[in-house]
Structure formats: structure tokens, C-alpha cells
Amino acid sequence: VSKIYESSGLKYATVRVSSGGITRQCTVEVEVINQPLVVDGICSASPNTALTGSTIQWSAPTAVSGGTGSYTYAWSGHPEVNAKTGQTITSNAYTSTGTKVATVSVTSGNQSISKSCPADVVAPVPTPEITSITPSASCGVGTINLAWNNVAGENGYTLQRATNSTFTDNLVSVTKSADVVTHSATELSLGVKYFFRVRATATNALQNSAWSDERDATTAN
């Protein structure tokens, strides 16, 4: 006889043979072990690069086999993921920059395999502010001169001009090179209020700063 076992452990089989009033009994002990646990691939992070204040979704490898057929997932590696469980988790919000490495331990029965993967957390470039805005007029056209503070980590600036404070009417965008912190808006209509805002740009667009507070000026009639 034979049997397919669904669980591990010590298994016992006893056979009794009787003939002519004589009985003999034999017991056999067999240890059944689980198939080796196999975890193929690596875990993953989405996104691979995130801003401070945001979360990251971490996922364990999906190619898991062997063991008992039942699996648990436990995460560790840094405070934002420590003690979380599940094949896919969402971290707590990150408050510091750097490369974060998360490790997932896949356990089945008394077997366990760990996999690790990294993600980067970066901070946005500081937000510049417009420090001066000066209108003037000459020969029937207006000019507005602007300046803003230089911020660390920028590789340029984007300046926007519009005729409303939501920057939807007559919008004009101007890009400036790194460390250039002045601009002259020329050929402007006289007697019109113009609104301006600026933001710093970074090599990684994810790190672009927020828009500055708006400033406005009216060209002379």
C-alpha cells in the first residue's frame, strides 16, 4: 500500500500478519518532510524614488513555491516598514532622505528565506521667493523687472507671468539658467496688472520646488 501525505512529521504504519493462530506485528516509523521553500526573484519598490513626506509600496517576490504551501511575509529594514506583514505593504511616510532597504522574510513551516530591495528618498529643492518687482514704462510699452533669491540644489528656474492670479489668462513661461535670479518682462501693455511666480528646477524633475508666493505689479499708463 502507499499514501500521499499532505503534512510533515513522523508517520507510523503497522502491519499485522496472522496465520494458523499466530500473529506477528511490525511498526515502521517514517519522517515526512516538506519540499524545500523556493523564493525566486527580488522584492520591488514603487516608486523607486520618492519625496520625503510620501509613502512607498513594497512588494515581495510572487514566484514562491515549496514548503507547506502556505506562506507568511514579514518586513524589516527601517522604521517605516518594520513589523508590517503581507505580500505587498505600504510604508509609513518617509521623513528622511537616503537609500532605504527593505527586507521581506518569506516563511513556510519551519523554513524561511529573506529578500531585500532598495528605494531612494529625496527632498525637493527649496522654494524661492520673489524679492523685488519694479514696473516702469517707456515709449508706450511697459517693463517689469524682477529678482528672487537663489536656492541650493537648483539647476535653473521657471518664471510664469499671467494677467490673473490663477495663472490661466495670457500665461507666459520663461526658463532661466542655474544661478540666474533676475528677469525683465518687456513689451507689456500699459495699465495692466501682471502676476508673477517662480519655482526652482532640479536635475530630477521630481525634486522641482513648489511655486513661490505670487507677486503682482501694474504697468504705468
C-alpha positions as CSV (number, residue, x, y, z in Angstrom):
1,V,0.0,0.0,0.0
2,S,1.1,3.6,-0.4
3,K,-0.2,7.0,0.7
4,I,0.4,10.6,-0.3
5,Y,1.0,12.7,2.8
6,E,-0.3,16.3,3.0
7,S,1.6,17.3,6.1
8,S,5.1,16.8,7.5
9,G,6.1,15.0,10.7
10,L,6.6,11.4,12.0
11,K,4.2,8.9,10.4
12,Y,3.7,5.4,11.7
13,A,2.5,2.3,9.8
14,T,1.7,-1.0,11.5
15,V,1.2,-4.3,9.7
16,R,-0.2,-7.4,11.4
17,V,0.2,-10.8,9.8
18,S,-1.8,-13.8,11.1
19,S,-1.6,-17.4,10.1
20,G,-2.7,-20.6,12.0
21,G,-3.5,-18.7,15.1
22,I,-0.1,-16.9,15.2
23,T,0.0,-13.1,14.7
24,R,3.1,-11.0,14.1
25,Q,3.1,-7.2,14.2
26,C,5.6,-4.8,12.7
27,T,5.5,-1.0,13.1
28,V,7.5,1.3,10.8
29,E,8.3,5.0,11.5
30,V,8.8,7.4,8.6
31,E,9.6,11.1,8.8
32,V,7.8,13.1,6.2
33,I,9.5,16.5,5.4
34,N,8.2,19.4,3.3
35,Q,9.5,20.3,-0.1
36,P,12.3,23.0,0.1
37,L,11.0,26.5,0.1
38,V,11.8,28.4,-3.1
39,V,11.6,32.2,-3.5
40,D,12.6,33.4,-6.9
41,G,13.4,37.0,-7.9
42,I,13.7,40.0,-5.7
43,C,11.3,42.3,-3.9
44,S,10.4,45.6,-5.5
45,A,9.6,49.2,-4.6
46,S,7.1,51.6,-6.2
47,P,8.1,54.2,-6.8
48,N,11.8,53.6,-6.9
49,T,12.4,57.2,-6.0
50,A,10.1,59.1,-3.7
51,L,9.9,62.5,-2.0
52,T,10.1,63.0,1.7
53,G,6.6,63.0,3.2
54,S,5.4,60.3,0.8
55,T,5.0,56.6,1.0
56,I,6.4,53.6,-0.9
57,Q,4.7,50.4,-1.8
58,W,6.9,47.4,-1.3
59,S,6.1,44.0,-2.9
60,A,7.6,40.6,-2.2
61,P,8.5,38.2,-5.0
62,T,5.5,36.4,-6.4
63,A,7.3,33.2,-7.5
64,V,7.1,31.3,-4.3
65,S,6.8,27.5,-4.1
66,G,7.6,24.5,-1.8
67,G,7.3,24.5,1.9
68,T,3.9,23.7,3.3
69,G,2.1,25.6,0.5
70,S,1.2,28.3,3.0
71,Y,3.3,31.5,3.3
72,T,3.7,34.5,5.6
73,Y,5.5,37.7,4.9
74,A,7.3,39.9,7.5
75,W,9.1,43.1,6.6
76,S,12.0,44.9,8.3
77,G,15.0,47.1,7.5
78,H,13.9,50.6,8.5
79,P,11.3,52.2,10.8
80,E,8.8,52.9,8.0
81,V,8.3,49.2,7.2
82,N,9.3,47.4,10.4
83,A,6.8,44.9,11.7
84,K,4.5,45.2,8.7
85,T,3.2,42.0,7.2
86,G,1.8,40.9,3.9
87,Q,3.0,40.2,0.4
88,T,2.5,43.8,-0.5
89,I,2.7,46.6,2.0
90,T,2.6,50.4,2.1
91,S,5.2,52.1,4.2
92,N,4.7,54.9,6.6
93,A,5.6,58.3,5.3
94,Y,9.3,58.9,5.0
95,T,10.8,61.8,6.9
96,S,14.5,61.5,6.0
97,T,16.4,61.2,2.7
98,G,18.7,58.4,1.6
99,T,18.6,54.9,0.2
100,K,16.1,52.8,2.1
101,V,16.5,49.0,2.0
102,A,13.5,46.8,2.9
103,T,13.8,43.1,3.7
104,V,10.9,40.6,3.4
105,S,11.2,37.3,5.2
106,V,9.0,34.6,3.5
107,T,8.2,31.8,5.9
108,S,6.5,28.4,5.3
109,G,6.5,26.0,8.2
110,N,10.0,25.9,9.7
111,Q,11.6,27.3,6.6
112,S,12.3,31.0,5.9
113,I,14.0,32.9,3.0
114,S,14.7,36.7,3.0
115,K,14.9,39.0,0.1
116,S,16.0,42.7,0.1
117,C,15.5,45.7,-2.3
118,P,16.3,49.4,-2.2
119,A,14.5,52.7,-2.9
120,D,15.7,56.3,-2.8
121,V,14.0,59.0,-0.8
122,V,14.9,62.6,-1.9
123,A,13.9,66.1,-0.8
124,P,12.5,68.8,-3.1
125,V,14.6,71.9,-3.8
126,P,13.8,74.8,-1.5
127,T,11.2,77.2,-2.8
128,P,12.5,80.6,-4.0
129,E,10.6,83.8,-3.3
130,I,10.4,86.9,-5.4
131,T,12.3,89.6,-3.5
132,S,11.7,92.6,-5.7
133,I,9.3,93.6,-8.5
134,T,9.5,97.0,-10.2
135,P,7.3,98.3,-13.0
136,S,8.3,101.0,-15.5
137,A,7.2,102.4,-18.8
138,S,8.9,104.0,-21.8
139,C,7.8,104.8,-25.3
140,G,4.3,103.4,-24.8
141,V,5.3,100.0,-23.5
142,G,5.7,98.6,-20.0
143,T,8.5,96.7,-18.4
144,I,8.6,94.9,-15.0
145,N,11.9,93.9,-13.5
146,L,12.0,91.0,-11.0
147,A,14.5,89.4,-8.7
148,W,14.3,86.3,-6.5
149,N,16.6,84.6,-4.0
150,N,18.9,81.8,-5.2
151,V,18.3,78.4,-3.6
152,A,20.5,75.4,-3.0
153,G,20.3,72.4,-5.3
154,E,18.7,74.1,-8.3
155,N,19.8,73.8,-11.9
156,G,17.6,76.6,-13.2
157,Y,14.3,78.5,-12.6
158,T,10.9,78.7,-14.3
159,L,9.2,82.1,-14.1
160,Q,5.5,82.5,-15.0
161,R,3.6,85.6,-15.9
162,A,-0.2,86.0,-16.3
163,T,-3.0,88.6,-16.1
164,N,-4.9,86.7,-13.3
165,S,-3.8,85.2,-10.0
166,T,-4.7,81.6,-11.0
167,F,-2.2,81.8,-13.9
168,T,-4.7,80.8,-16.6
169,D,-5.0,84.1,-18.6
170,N,-2.3,85.2,-21.0
171,L,0.2,82.8,-19.4
172,V,3.8,83.1,-20.4
173,S,6.6,80.8,-19.0
174,V,10.3,81.7,-19.1
175,T,13.2,79.4,-18.2
176,K,16.4,80.7,-16.6
177,S,19.7,79.1,-16.2
178,A,21.2,78.0,-12.9
179,D,22.1,80.9,-10.6
180,V,20.2,83.4,-12.7
181,V,17.9,85.2,-10.4
182,T,16.7,88.3,-12.3
183,H,14.3,88.8,-15.3
184,S,12.9,91.7,-17.2
185,A,9.4,91.3,-18.6
186,T,9.2,93.7,-21.6
187,E,6.8,94.8,-24.3
188,L,4.0,94.8,-21.7
189,S,0.6,96.6,-22.1
190,L,0.3,99.8,-20.1
191,G,-2.1,100.0,-17.2
192,V,-2.4,96.2,-16.8
193,K,-1.8,94.2,-13.6
194,Y,0.6,91.3,-14.1
195,F,1.1,88.4,-11.8
196,F,4.4,86.5,-11.4
197,R,5.6,83.4,-9.6
198,V,8.8,81.4,-9.8
199,R,10.0,77.9,-8.9
200,A,13.4,76.2,-8.9
201,T,14.0,73.2,-11.1
202,A,16.2,70.2,-10.4
203,T,18.1,67.6,-12.4
204,N,15.4,65.1,-11.3
205,A,12.1,66.8,-12.0
206,L,10.6,65.1,-9.0
207,Q,12.6,67.5,-6.9
208,N,11.4,70.7,-8.5
209,S,10.4,73.1,-5.8
210,A,6.9,74.4,-5.2
211,W,5.8,77.6,-6.8
212,S,6.6,80.8,-4.9
213,D,4.0,83.1,-3.5
214,E,2.7,85.2,-6.3
215,R,3.7,88.9,-6.7
216,D,1.9,91.4,-8.9
217,A,2.7,94.8,-10.4
218,T,0.8,97.2,-12.7
219,T,2.5,98.9,-15.5
220,A,2.0,102.7,-15.6
221,N,-0.5,104.3,-18.0
